[in-house]
Amino acid sequence: MRLVLLLVLVLMVAGPASAEDLSGPVRVIDGDTIEIGGRRIHLFGIDAPELEQTCEWPAKTIDCGKVSRTSRRPLYARR
């Protein structure tokens, strides 16, 4: 019980991560990382292939990291 109470107190003191305003062009680094105004941001809860990662498909190898990055670009277009 003491451990749980201690954990709760530590989490209360730590508090939530502070938000800050970011501005500037958005650049997609890979499927789960973007850059805004020169600051890299890892998207929480997203697990995407890394840029150079490949995946084996039954008859061929696919550059799934590049596919993941390319599929994210339209999401951030004009932002």
PDB file of N, CA, C and O in Angstrom:
ATOM      1  N   MET A   1       0.829  -1.198   0.000  1.00  0.00           N
ATOM      2  CA  MET A   1       0.000   0.000   0.000  1.00  0.00           C
ATOM      3  C   MET A   1       0.867   1.253   0.000  1.00  0.00           C
ATOM      4  O   MET A   1       0.555   2.231  -0.680  1.00  0.00           O
ATOM      5  N   ARG A   2       1.959   1.222   0.766  1.00  0.00           N
ATOM      6  CA  ARG A   2       2.857   2.384   0.807  1.00  0.00           C
ATOM      7  C   ARG A   2       3.459   2.663  -0.555  1.00  0.00           C
ATOM      8  O   ARG A   2       3.620   3.819  -0.947  1.00  0.00           O
ATOM      9  N   LEU A   3       3.795   1.593  -1.281  1.00  0.00           N
ATOM     10  CA  LEU A   3       4.386   1.760  -2.608  1.00  0.00           C
ATOM     11  C   LEU A   3       3.401   2.437  -3.555  1.00  0.00           C
ATOM     12  O   LEU A   3       3.784   3.313  -4.331  1.00  0.00           O
ATOM     13  N   VAL A   4       2.144   2.037  -3.492  1.00  0.00           N
ATOM     14  CA  VAL A   4       1.120   2.647  -4.340  1.00  0.00           C
ATOM     15  C   VAL A   4       0.956   4.122  -3.991  1.00  0.00           C
ATOM     16  O   VAL A   4       0.871   4.963  -4.886  1.00  0.00           O
ATOM     17  N   LEU A   5       0.911   4.439  -2.718  1.00  0.00           N
ATOM     18  CA  LEU A   5       0.781   5.829  -2.287  1.00  0.00           C
ATOM     19  C   LEU A   5       1.980   6.654  -2.741  1.00  0.00           C
ATOM     20  O   LEU A   5       1.823   7.784  -3.204  1.00  0.00           O
ATOM     21  N   LEU A   6       3.165   6.094  -2.610  1.00  0.00           N
ATOM     22  CA  LEU A   6       4.372   6.783  -3.050  1.00  0.00           C
ATOM     23  C   LEU A   6       4.342   7.031  -4.555  1.00  0.00           C
ATOM     24  O   LEU A   6       4.703   8.114  -5.015  1.00  0.00           O
ATOM     25  N   LEU A   7       3.912   6.032  -5.319  1.00  0.00           N
ATOM     26  CA  LEU A   7       3.808   6.177  -6.759  1.00  0.00           C
ATOM     27  C   LEU A   7       2.816   7.272  -7.135  1.00  0.00           C
ATOM     28  O   LEU A   7       3.097   8.080  -8.021  1.00  0.00           O
ATOM     29  N   VAL A   8       1.681   7.309  -6.486  1.00  0.00           N
ATOM     30  CA  VAL A   8       0.677   8.347  -6.745  1.00  0.00           C
ATOM     31  C   VAL A   8       1.241   9.736  -6.441  1.00  0.00           C
ATOM     32  O   VAL A   8       1.033  10.671  -7.213  1.00  0.00           O
ATOM     33  N   LEU A   9       1.941   9.872  -5.339  1.00  0.00           N
ATOM     34  CA  LEU A   9       2.536  11.162  -4.977  1.00  0.00           C
ATOM     35  C   LEU A   9       3.590  11.600  -5.988  1.00  0.00           C
ATOM     36  O   LEU A   9       3.654  12.774  -6.353  1.00  0.00           O
ATOM     37  N   VAL A  10       4.402  10.675  -6.432  1.00  0.00           N
ATOM     38  CA  VAL A  10       5.429  11.008  -7.432  1.00  0.00           C
ATOM     39  C   VAL A  10       4.773  11.466  -8.726  1.00  0.00           C
ATOM     40  O   VAL A  10       5.208  12.446  -9.329  1.00  0.00           O
ATOM     41  N   LEU A  11       3.740  10.771  -9.152  1.00  0.00           N
ATOM     42  CA  LEU A  11       3.056  11.159 -10.384  1.00  0.00           C
ATOM     43  C   LEU A  11       2.363  12.510 -10.249  1.00  0.00           C
ATOM     44  O   LEU A  11       2.312  13.273 -11.214  1.00  0.00           O
ATOM     45  N   MET A  12       1.834  12.817  -9.080  1.00  0.00           N
ATOM     46  CA  MET A  12       1.187  14.113  -8.868  1.00  0.00           C
ATOM     47  C   MET A  12       2.203  15.242  -8.925  1.00  0.00           C
ATOM     48  O   MET A  12       1.918  16.303  -9.482  1.00  0.00           O
ATOM     49  N   VAL A  13       3.372  15.031  -8.362  1.00  0.00           N
ATOM     50  CA  VAL A  13       4.407  16.057  -8.368  1.00  0.00           C
ATOM     51  C   VAL A  13       4.951  16.250  -9.769  1.00  0.00           C
ATOM     52  O   VAL A  13       5.215  17.378 -10.185  1.00  0.00           O
ATOM     53  N   ALA A  14       5.121  15.155 -10.504  1.00  0.00           N
ATOM     54  CA  ALA A  14       5.655  15.241 -11.861  1.00  0.00           C
ATOM     55  C   ALA A  14       4.704  16.013 -12.766  1.00  0.00           C
ATOM     56  O   ALA A  14       5.146  16.793 -13.610  1.00  0.00           O
ATOM     57  N   GLY A  15       3.417  15.805 -12.598  1.00  0.00           N
ATOM     58  CA  GLY A  15       2.421  16.514 -13.383  1.00  0.00           C
ATOM     59  C   GLY A  15       2.460  16.144 -14.850  1.00  0.00           C
ATOM     60  O   GLY A  15       3.334  15.391 -15.279  1.00  0.00           O
ATOM     61  N   PRO A  16       1.527  16.664 -15.618  1.00  0.00           N
ATOM     62  CA  PRO A  16       1.492  16.361 -17.043  1.00  0.00           C
ATOM     63  C   PRO A  16       2.595  17.106 -17.782  1.00  0.00           C
ATOM     64  O   PRO A  16       3.104  18.124 -17.314  1.00  0.00           O
ATOM     65  N   ALA A  17       2.945  16.583 -18.930  1.00  0.00           N
ATOM     66  CA  ALA A  17       3.938  17.268 -19.765  1.00  0.00           C
ATOM     67  C   ALA A  17       3.361  18.602 -20.214  1.00  0.00           C
ATOM     68  O   ALA A  17       2.184  18.686 -20.566  1.00  0.00           O
ATOM     69  N   SER A  18       4.166  19.618 -20.204  1.00  0.00           N
ATOM     70  CA  SER A  18       3.660  20.936 -20.600  1.00  0.00           C
ATOM     71  C   SER A  18       3.577  21.040 -22.115  1.00  0.00           C
ATOM     72  O   SER A  18       4.443  20.548 -22.838  1.00  0.00           O
ATOM     73  N   ALA A  19       2.540  21.675 -22.569  1.00  0.00           N
ATOM     74  CA  ALA A  19       2.359  21.892 -24.005  1.00  0.00           C
ATOM     75  C   ALA A  19       2.974  23.221 -24.383  1.00  0.00           C
ATOM     76  O   ALA A  19       3.028  24.149 -23.575  1.00  0.00           O
ATOM     77  N   GLU A  20       3.427  23.302 -25.586  1.00  0.00           N
ATOM     78  CA  GLU A  20       3.963  24.559 -26.069  1.00  0.00           C
ATOM     79  C   GLU A  20       3.477  24.756 -27.492  1.00  0.00           C
ATOM     80  O   GLU A  20       3.190  23.793 -28.204  1.00  0.00           O
ATOM     81  N   ASP A  21       3.389  25.989 -27.891  1.00  0.00           N
ATOM     82  CA  ASP A  21       2.974  26.295 -29.252  1.00  0.00           C
ATOM     83  C   ASP A  21       4.156  26.094 -30.188  1.00  0.00           C
ATOM     84  O   ASP A  21       5.255  26.594 -29.945  1.00  0.00           O
ATOM     85  N   LEU A  22       3.914  25.364 -31.247  1.00  0.00           N
ATOM     86  CA  LEU A  22       4.927  25.154 -32.267  1.00  0.00           C
ATOM     87  C   LEU A  22       4.416  25.743 -33.565  1.00  0.00           C
ATOM     88  O   LEU A  22       3.224  25.668 -33.862  1.00  0.00           O
ATOM     89  N   SER A  23       5.291  26.313 -34.315  1.00  0.00           N
ATOM     90  CA  SER A  23       4.880  26.835 -35.607  1.00  0.00           C
ATOM     91  C   SER A  23       6.009  26.627 -36.597  1.00  0.00           C
ATOM     92  O   SER A  23       7.173  26.480 -36.225  1.00  0.00           O
ATOM     93  N   GLY A  24       5.645  26.618 -37.834  1.00  0.00           N
ATOM     94  CA  GLY A  24       6.617  26.428 -38.894  1.00  0.00           C
ATOM     95  C   GLY A  24       6.189  25.289 -39.790  1.00  0.00           C
ATOM     96  O   GLY A  24       5.159  24.654 -39.561  1.00  0.00           O
ATOM     97  N   PRO A  25       6.974  25.040 -40.795  1.00  0.00           N
ATOM     98  CA  PRO A  25       6.621  23.970 -41.723  1.00  0.00           C
ATOM     99  C   PRO A  25       6.714  22.610 -41.055  1.00  0.00           C
ATOM    100  O   PRO A  25       7.553  22.386 -40.182  1.00  0.00           O
ATOM    101  N   VAL A  26       5.834  21.702 -41.480  1.00  0.00           N
ATOM    102  CA  VAL A  26       5.829  20.333 -40.964  1.00  0.00           C
ATOM    103  C   VAL A  26       6.581  19.458 -41.952  1.00  0.00           C
ATOM    104  O   VAL A  26       6.317  19.486 -43.154  1.00  0.00           O
ATOM    105  N   ARG A  27       7.516  18.687 -41.434  1.00  0.00           N
ATOM    106  CA  ARG A  27       8.282  17.757 -42.264  1.00  0.00           C
ATOM    107  C   ARG A  27       8.106  16.356 -41.677  1.00  0.00           C
ATOM    108  O   ARG A  27       8.301  16.160 -40.478  1.00  0.00           O
ATOM    109  N   VAL A  28       7.743  15.396 -42.503  1.00  0.00           N
ATOM    110  CA  VAL A  28       7.573  14.019 -42.049  1.00  0.00           C
ATOM    111  C   VAL A  28       8.932  13.334 -42.104  1.00  0.00           C
ATOM    112  O   VAL A  28       9.544  13.241 -43.168  1.00  0.00           O
ATOM    113  N   ILE A  29       9.402  12.856 -40.960  1.00  0.00           N
ATOM    114  CA  ILE A  29      10.679  12.166 -40.867  1.00  0.00           C
ATOM    115  C   ILE A  29      10.490  10.683 -41.191  1.00  0.00           C
ATOM    116  O   ILE A  29      11.174  10.137 -42.056  1.00  0.00           O
ATOM    117  N   ASP A  30       9.578  10.051 -40.504  1.00  0.00           N
ATOM    118  CA  ASP A  30       9.178   8.676 -40.796  1.00  0.00           C
ATOM    119  C   ASP A  30       7.734   8.526 -40.334  1.00  0.00           C
ATOM    120  O   ASP A  30       7.076   9.524 -40.043  1.00  0.00           O
ATOM    121  N   GLY A  31       7.233   7.300 -40.263  1.00  0.00           N
ATOM    122  CA  GLY A  31       5.820   7.089 -39.965  1.00  0.00           C
ATOM    123  C   GLY A  31       5.358   7.551 -38.608  1.00  0.00           C
ATOM    124  O   GLY A  31       4.164   7.776 -38.413  1.00  0.00           O
ATOM    125  N   ASP A  32       6.281   7.704 -37.644  1.00  0.00           N
ATOM    126  CA  ASP A  32       5.875   8.116 -36.305  1.00  0.00           C
ATOM    127  C   ASP A  32       6.660   9.308 -35.764  1.00  0.00           C
ATOM    128  O   ASP A  32       6.638   9.573 -34.562  1.00  0.00           O
ATOM    129  N   THR A  33       7.350  10.022 -36.642  1.00  0.00           N
ATOM    130  CA  THR A  33       8.119  11.197 -36.229  1.00  0.00           C
ATOM    131  C   THR A  33       7.926  12.311 -37.240  1.00  0.00           C
ATOM    132  O   THR A  33       8.046  12.102 -38.447  1.00  0.00           O
ATOM    133  N   ILE A  34       7.622  13.506 -36.727  1.00  0.00           N
ATOM    134  CA  ILE A  34       7.514  14.686 -37.579  1.00  0.00           C
ATOM    135  C   ILE A  34       8.444  15.764 -37.032  1.00  0.00           C
ATOM    136  O   ILE A  34       8.961  15.658 -35.920  1.00  0.00           O
ATOM    137  N   GLU A  35       8.640  16.784 -37.827  1.00  0.00           N
ATOM    138  CA  GLU A  35       9.444  17.916 -37.400  1.00  0.00           C
ATOM    139  C   GLU A  35       8.636  19.177 -37.688  1.00  0.00           C
ATOM    140  O   GLU A  35       8.149  19.369 -38.802  1.00  0.00           O
ATOM    141  N   ILE A  36       8.499  20.025 -36.689  1.00  0.00           N
ATOM    142  CA  ILE A  36       7.782  21.291 -36.850  1.00  0.00           C
ATOM    143  C   ILE A  36       8.733  22.401 -36.455  1.00  0.00           C
ATOM    144  O   ILE A  36       9.210  22.451 -35.321  1.00  0.00           O
ATOM    145  N   GLY A  37       9.007  23.291 -37.398  1.00  0.00           N
ATOM    146  CA  GLY A  37       9.889  24.414 -37.111  1.00  0.00           C
ATOM    147  C   GLY A  37      11.250  23.988 -36.579  1.00  0.00           C
ATOM    148  O   GLY A  37      11.828  24.674 -35.736  1.00  0.00           O
ATOM    149  N   GLY A  38      11.773  22.851 -37.067  1.00  0.00           N
ATOM    150  CA  GLY A  38      13.077  22.383 -36.635  1.00  0.00           C
ATOM    151  C   GLY A  38      13.070  21.527 -35.379  1.00  0.00           C
ATOM    152  O   GLY A  38      14.129  21.066 -34.951  1.00  0.00           O
ATOM    153  N   ARG A  39      11.906  21.300 -34.777  1.00  0.00           N
ATOM    154  CA  ARG A  39      11.815  20.496 -33.544  1.00  0.00           C
ATOM    155  C   ARG A  39      11.202  19.143 -33.856  1.00  0.00           C
ATOM    156  O   ARG A  39      10.077  19.068 -34.352  1.00  0.00           O
ATOM    157  N   ARG A  40      11.938  18.063 -33.567  1.00  0.00           N
ATOM    158  CA  ARG A  40      11.446  16.710 -33.834  1.00  0.00           C
ATOM    159  C   ARG A  40      10.463  16.268 -32.756  1.00  0.00           C
ATOM    160  O   ARG A  40      10.679  16.486 -31.564  1.00  0.00           O
ATOM    161  N   ILE A  41       9.390  15.646 -33.202  1.00  0.00           N
ATOM    162  CA  ILE A  41       8.328  15.209 -32.310  1.00  0.00           C
ATOM    163  C   ILE A  41       7.989  13.761 -32.643  1.00  0.00           C
ATOM    164  O   ILE A  41       7.634  13.438 -33.777  1.00  0.00           O
ATOM    165  N   HIS A  42       8.103  12.894 -31.638  1.00  0.00           N
ATOM    166  CA  HIS A  42       7.702  11.495 -31.802  1.00  0.00           C
ATOM    167  C   HIS A  42       6.228  11.408 -31.420  1.00  0.00           C
ATOM    168  O   HIS A  42       5.840  11.829 -30.330  1.00  0.00           O
ATOM    169  N   LEU A  43       5.417  10.868 -32.306  1.00  0.00           N
ATOM    170  CA  LEU A  43       3.977  10.784 -32.075  1.00  0.00           C
ATOM    171  C   LEU A  43       3.666   9.674 -31.077  1.00  0.00           C
ATOM    172  O   LEU A  43       3.942   8.501 -31.331  1.00  0.00           O
ATOM    173  N   PHE A  44       3.095  10.053 -29.953  1.00  0.00           N
ATOM    174  CA  PHE A  44       2.786   9.125 -28.862  1.00  0.00           C
ATOM    175  C   PHE A  44       1.750   8.098 -29.308  1.00  0.00           C
ATOM    176  O   PHE A  44       0.738   8.450 -29.914  1.00  0.00           O
ATOM    177  N   GLY A  45       2.002   6.853 -29.012  1.00  0.00           N
ATOM    178  CA  GLY A  45       1.041   5.792 -29.307  1.00  0.00           C
ATOM    179  C   GLY A  45       1.084   5.290 -30.736  1.00  0.00           C
ATOM    180  O   GLY A  45       0.281   4.436 -31.111  1.00  0.00           O
ATOM    181  N   ILE A  46       2.003   5.802 -31.541  1.00  0.00           N
ATOM    182  CA  ILE A  46       2.133   5.371 -32.930  1.00  0.00           C
ATOM    183  C   ILE A  46       3.402   4.540 -33.045  1.00  0.00           C
ATOM    184  O   ILE A  46       4.476   4.988 -32.644  1.00  0.00           O
ATOM    185  N   ASP A  47       3.288   3.352 -33.582  1.00  0.00           N
ATOM    186  CA  ASP A  47       4.455   2.515 -33.827  1.00  0.00           C
ATOM    187  C   ASP A  47       4.471   2.197 -35.309  1.00  0.00           C
ATOM    188  O   ASP A  47       3.716   1.348 -35.782  1.00  0.00           O
ATOM    189  N   ALA A  48       5.329   2.878 -36.028  1.00  0.00           N
ATOM    190  CA  ALA A  48       5.432   2.703 -37.471  1.00  0.00           C
ATOM    191  C   ALA A  48       6.845   2.241 -37.816  1.00  0.00           C
ATOM    192  O   ALA A  48       7.772   2.432 -37.029  1.00  0.00           O
ATOM    193  N   PRO A  49       7.007   1.643 -38.976  1.00  0.00           N
ATOM    194  CA  PRO A  49       8.343   1.206 -39.378  1.00  0.00           C
ATOM    195  C   PRO A  49       9.313   2.389 -39.462  1.00  0.00           C
ATOM    196  O   PRO A  49       8.930   3.505 -39.814  1.00  0.00           O
ATOM    197  N   GLU A  50      10.567   2.116 -39.134  1.00  0.00           N
ATOM    198  CA  GLU A  50      11.599   3.142 -39.268  1.00  0.00           C
ATOM    199  C   GLU A  50      11.893   3.349 -40.752  1.00  0.00           C
ATOM    200  O   GLU A  50      11.595   2.479 -41.571  1.00  0.00           O
ATOM    201  N   LEU A  51      12.467   4.475 -41.097  1.00  0.00           N
ATOM    202  CA  LEU A  51      12.637   4.874 -42.490  1.00  0.00           C
ATOM    203  C   LEU A  51      13.332   3.807 -43.337  1.00  0.00           C
ATOM    204  O   LEU A  51      12.887   3.542 -44.454  1.00  0.00           O
ATOM    205  N   GLU A  52      14.378   3.202 -42.856  1.00  0.00           N
ATOM    206  CA  GLU A  52      15.134   2.219 -43.646  1.00  0.00           C
ATOM    207  C   GLU A  52      14.652   0.785 -43.460  1.00  0.00           C
ATOM    208  O   GLU A  52      15.271  -0.145 -43.977  1.00  0.00           O
ATOM    209  N   GLN A  53      13.550   0.593 -42.726  1.00  0.00           N
ATOM    210  CA  GLN A  53      13.057  -0.760 -42.453  1.00  0.00           C
ATOM    211  C   GLN A  53      12.378  -1.356 -43.676  1.00  0.00           C
ATOM    212  O   GLN A  53      11.645  -0.670 -44.388  1.00  0.00           O
ATOM    213  N   THR A  54      12.629  -2.635 -43.911  1.00  0.00           N
ATOM    214  CA  THR A  54      11.969  -3.352 -44.998  1.00  0.00           C
ATOM    215  C   THR A  54      11.061  -4.428 -44.417  1.00  0.00           C
ATOM    216  O   THR A  54      11.219  -4.844 -43.269  1.00  0.00           O
ATOM    217  N   CYS A  55      10.115  -4.867 -45.226  1.00  0.00           N
ATOM    218  CA  CYS A  55       9.195  -5.928 -44.837  1.00  0.00           C
ATOM    219  C   CYS A  55       9.198  -6.990 -45.934  1.00  0.00           C
ATOM    220  O   CYS A  55       9.301  -6.678 -47.121  1.00  0.00           O
ATOM    221  N   GLU A  56       9.085  -8.231 -45.520  1.00  0.00           N
ATOM    222  CA  GLU A  56       9.046  -9.324 -46.490  1.00  0.00           C
ATOM    223  C   GLU A  56       7.601  -9.625 -46.863  1.00  0.00           C
ATOM    224  O   GLU A  56       6.773  -9.902 -45.996  1.00  0.00           O
ATOM    225  N   TRP A  57       7.313  -9.572 -48.122  1.00  0.00           N
ATOM    226  CA  TRP A  57       6.015  -9.934 -48.668  1.00  0.00           C
ATOM    227  C   TRP A  57       6.225 -11.281 -49.349  1.00  0.00           C
ATOM    228  O   TRP A  57       7.370 -11.620 -49.646  1.00  0.00           O
ATOM    229  N   PRO A  58       5.196 -12.056 -49.609  1.00  0.00           N
ATOM    230  CA  PRO A  58       5.441 -13.403 -50.143  1.00  0.00           C
ATOM    231  C   PRO A  58       6.437 -13.480 -51.309  1.00  0.00           C
ATOM    232  O   PRO A  58       7.262 -14.394 -51.340  1.00  0.00           O
ATOM    233  N   ALA A  59       6.385 -12.577 -52.235  1.00  0.00           N
ATOM    234  CA  ALA A  59       7.252 -12.704 -53.410  1.00  0.00           C
ATOM    235  C   ALA A  59       8.302 -11.595 -53.520  1.00  0.00           C
ATOM    236  O   ALA A  59       9.090 -11.596 -54.466  1.00  0.00           O
ATOM    237  N   LYS A  60       8.330 -10.638 -52.565  1.00  0.00           N
ATOM    238  CA  LYS A  60       9.283  -9.537 -52.713  1.00  0.00           C
ATOM    239  C   LYS A  60       9.534  -8.830 -51.387  1.00  0.00           C
ATOM    240  O   LYS A  60       8.836  -9.057 -50.399  1.00  0.00           O
ATOM    241  N   THR A  61      10.546  -7.970 -51.391  1.00  0.00           N
ATOM    242  CA  THR A  61      10.862  -7.129 -50.239  1.00  0.00           C
ATOM    243  C   THR A  61      10.308  -5.733 -50.502  1.00  0.00           C
ATOM    244  O   THR A  61      10.490  -5.184 -51.588  1.00  0.00           O
ATOM    245  N   ILE A  62       9.632  -5.159 -49.506  1.00  0.00           N
ATOM    246  CA  ILE A  62       9.010  -3.838 -49.635  1.00  0.00           C
ATOM    247  C   ILE A  62       9.720  -2.866 -48.702  1.00  0.00           C
ATOM    248  O   ILE A  62      10.048  -3.224 -47.571  1.00  0.00           O
ATOM    249  N   ASP A  63       9.961  -1.646 -49.160  1.00  0.00           N
ATOM    250  CA  ASP A  63      10.528  -0.584 -48.318  1.00  0.00           C
ATOM    251  C   ASP A  63       9.407   0.001 -47.463  1.00  0.00           C
ATOM    252  O   ASP A  63       8.946   1.114 -47.716  1.00  0.00           O
ATOM    253  N   CYS A  64       8.968  -0.751 -46.447  1.00  0.00           N
ATOM    254  CA  CYS A  64       7.793  -0.341 -45.675  1.00  0.00           C
ATOM    255  C   CYS A  64       8.045   0.942 -44.870  1.00  0.00           C
ATOM    256  O   CYS A  64       7.089   1.662 -44.584  1.00  0.00           O
ATOM    257  N   GLY A  65       9.278   1.252 -44.500  1.00  0.00           N
ATOM    258  CA  GLY A  65       9.569   2.515 -43.827  1.00  0.00           C
ATOM    259  C   GLY A  65       9.291   3.709 -44.729  1.00  0.00           C
ATOM    260  O   GLY A  65       8.714   4.706 -44.295  1.00  0.00           O
ATOM    261  N   LYS A  66       9.707   3.602 -45.989  1.00  0.00           N
ATOM    262  CA  LYS A  66       9.462   4.696 -46.947  1.00  0.00           C
ATOM    263  C   LYS A  66       7.976   4.796 -47.294  1.00  0.00           C
ATOM    264  O   LYS A  66       7.446   5.893 -47.468  1.00  0.00           O
ATOM    265  N   VAL A  67       7.310   3.648 -47.394  1.00  0.00           N
ATOM    266  CA  VAL A  67       5.867   3.653 -47.654  1.00  0.00           C
ATOM    267  C   VAL A  67       5.135   4.326 -46.500  1.00  0.00           C
ATOM    268  O   VAL A  67       4.207   5.104 -46.723  1.00  0.00           O
ATOM    269  N   SER A  68       5.545   4.033 -45.272  1.00  0.00           N
ATOM    270  CA  SER A  68       4.917   4.636 -44.098  1.00  0.00           C
ATOM    271  C   SER A  68       5.095   6.151 -44.103  1.00  0.00           C
ATOM    272  O   SER A  68       4.140   6.886 -43.853  1.00  0.00           O
ATOM    273  N   ARG A  69       6.310   6.624 -44.386  1.00  0.00           N
ATOM    274  CA  ARG A  69       6.571   8.071 -44.424  1.00  0.00           C
ATOM    275  C   ARG A  69       5.741   8.733 -45.517  1.00  0.00           C
ATOM    276  O   ARG A  69       5.112   9.765 -45.285  1.00  0.00           O
ATOM    277  N   THR A  70       5.740   8.143 -46.699  1.00  0.00           N
ATOM    278  CA  THR A  70       5.018   8.717 -47.830  1.00  0.00           C
ATOM    279  C   THR A  70       3.519   8.783 -47.561  1.00  0.00           C
ATOM    280  O   THR A  70       2.857   9.735 -47.974  1.00  0.00           O
ATOM    281  N   SER A  71       2.979   7.781 -46.872  1.00  0.00           N
ATOM    282  CA  SER A  71       1.541   7.779 -46.592  1.00  0.00           C
ATOM    283  C   SER A  71       1.155   8.844 -45.575  1.00  0.00           C
ATOM    284  O   SER A  71      -0.010   9.239 -45.522  1.00  0.00           O
ATOM    285  N   ARG A  72       2.095   9.321 -44.766  1.00  0.00           N
ATOM    286  CA  ARG A  72       1.809  10.348 -43.759  1.00  0.00           C
ATOM    287  C   ARG A  72       1.835  11.762 -44.344  1.00  0.00           C
ATOM    288  O   ARG A  72       1.176  12.659 -43.818  1.00  0.00           O
ATOM    289  N   ARG A  73       2.574  11.963 -45.403  1.00  0.00           N
ATOM    290  CA  ARG A  73       2.752  13.315 -45.948  1.00  0.00           C
ATOM    291  C   ARG A  73       1.431  14.035 -46.259  1.00  0.00           C
ATOM    292  O   ARG A  73       1.299  15.209 -45.914  1.00  0.00           O
ATOM    293  N   PRO A  74       0.451  13.382 -46.894  1.00  0.00           N
ATOM    294  CA  PRO A  74      -0.810  14.102 -47.156  1.00  0.00           C
ATOM    295  C   PRO A  74      -1.525  14.561 -45.896  1.00  0.00           C
ATOM    296  O   PRO A  74      -2.278  15.535 -45.933  1.00  0.00           O
ATOM    297  N   LEU A  75      -1.299  13.870 -44.777  1.00  0.00           N
ATOM    298  CA  LEU A  75      -1.941  14.262 -43.529  1.00  0.00           C
ATOM    299  C   LEU A  75      -1.478  15.646 -43.045  1.00  0.00           C
ATOM    300  O   LEU A  75      -2.221  16.358 -42.370  1.00  0.00           O
ATOM    301  N   TYR A  76      -0.245  16.011 -43.401  1.00  0.00           N
ATOM    302  CA  TYR A  76       0.333  17.268 -42.909  1.00  0.00           C
ATOM    303  C   TYR A  76       0.485  18.308 -43.992  1.00  0.00           C
ATOM    304  O   TYR A  76       1.045  19.375 -43.741  1.00  0.00           O
ATOM    305  N   ALA A  77       0.005  18.034 -45.185  1.00  0.00           N
ATOM    306  CA  ALA A  77       0.120  18.980 -46.289  1.00  0.00           C
ATOM    307  C   ALA A  77      -0.569  20.306 -45.930  1.00  0.00           C
ATOM    308  O   ALA A  77      -1.679  20.321 -45.397  1.00  0.00           O
ATOM    309  N   ARG A  78       0.103  21.394 -46.230  1.00  0.00           N
ATOM    310  CA  ARG A  78      -0.424  22.763 -45.999  1.00  0.00           C
ATOM    311  C   ARG A  78      -0.690  23.032 -44.525  1.00  0.00           C
ATOM    312  O   ARG A  78      -1.606  23.789 -44.205  1.00  0.00           O
ATOM    313  N   ARG A  79       0.069  22.447 -43.632  1.00  0.00           N
ATOM    314  CA  ARG A  79      -0.110  22.717 -42.197  1.00  0.00           C
ATOM    315  C   ARG A  79       1.106  23.397 -41.666  1.00  0.00           C
ATOM    316  O   ARG A  79       1.167  23.715 -40.478  1.00  0.00           O
TER     317      ARG A  79
END
